[in-house]
Amino acid sequence: MLACGGRQASPPPADEIRLPGLAELLQRAFPAVALESVPGQGLSLAADPRWRIVSLPPPLQGQPWGLLSFFALEGPEGLAPGLELPRGTYAVTAEASTYFIDLDASRLLPLTEMGQGLSARPAPPGAVRPLLALDADGDGLDEIALAWQGPEGALRYRIYWRQGQGWTLRREVHTPAQAALDYWSAVGAALEKASAWTPVQRYRYVWPWLGAQEQGQEEDMAQVAQELAQEQARPEEEVRQHLKAVYDAFRQAWEHLSPQFQQRQTWRGFINGFRFSEAVQVEAVEPPRRLDDDRALLAMVVSLRQREGEDVVWRRFEVRFRTVLAQEGRWLLDDVDAQELP
């Protein structure tokens, strides 16, 4: 089984499992600030309860940097009393170091760099959440992956690399891990958008229509949109845009497959593979295993929320991708094998 930090490992002894909670980490980083627990809402500042601290799970553990626990700071304009921080998205370590995610979500920086430059302000609360720690290049040192909600509403999984005292995106670096994360983030976006329809509507209208879009042509949308608009009492143009958004997200995932894989898989087979799925969650990623300069194997653990009749269950899979390096320097998924985990 894959460990969440991206390595094979046995379960630790029970006395080693406990990690310090967010409140404990914040007390280490800001010992003079009094916090109050608000049932169902996280923490608030005793000096001004309008300021709330909301935990963003999961906490990330990696080598050599240890533990990172993320949180959103919510409140009015200005600075939170005692913390002296504006609203934003932050992370705190077990050693009491605190970081902020900058405005365009391209860097995770220490607080000492806040305000130094136009983008050196925190990203708004809720714009970014932690995903997992992973060794994306197989060098024994862990990077972090964050889920980022872009301005257009699409959720993207991004790998951040250690740089100086913080972490930064390296858009010029493409890895097998990033290819797999891009694929699953696109699939997840498609499933999330499709969840607005009932299971019957998805099976009767949406998936048959999606499967027919083999060449990227939006065929028969008018009839499907009309039927769905009537059933949902929604404007037909709104339903058209909704269908197109689901299709576009699946098409984006499809583009991360190599041409050879697309020929073997077929578009309809790809679409029908997610017919009964409603959500996806990436839990762990192994370091890539290079076969040669242009090929690598990548293993990961993925959970799918699937519908079985009236029941909805989460199923966990070990997914192994064979990846290939395309001419433009991008890694593509070339084959896959998935085994359900207990």
Secondary structure, DSSP 8 states (H G I E B T S, - for coil): -B-TTSSB-----HHHH----HHHHHHHH-TT--EEEETTTEEEETTEEEEEEEEEEEEEEETTTEEEEEEEEE-SSS--TTT---SEEEEEETTS-EEEEBTTSSEEEEGGGTTSSTT-SB--TTSEEEEEEE-TTSSS--EEEEEEE-TTS-EEEEEEEEETTEEEE-TT---HHHHHHHHHHHHHHHHHHHTTS-HHHIIIIIHHHHHT-TTS--TTHHHHHHHHHHHHT--HHHHHHHHHHHHHHHHHHHTTB-HHHHHHH-HHHHHHTTTTEEEEEEEEE---EEEETTEEEEEEEEEEEEEETTEEEEEEEEEEEEEEE-TTS-EEEEEEEEEE--
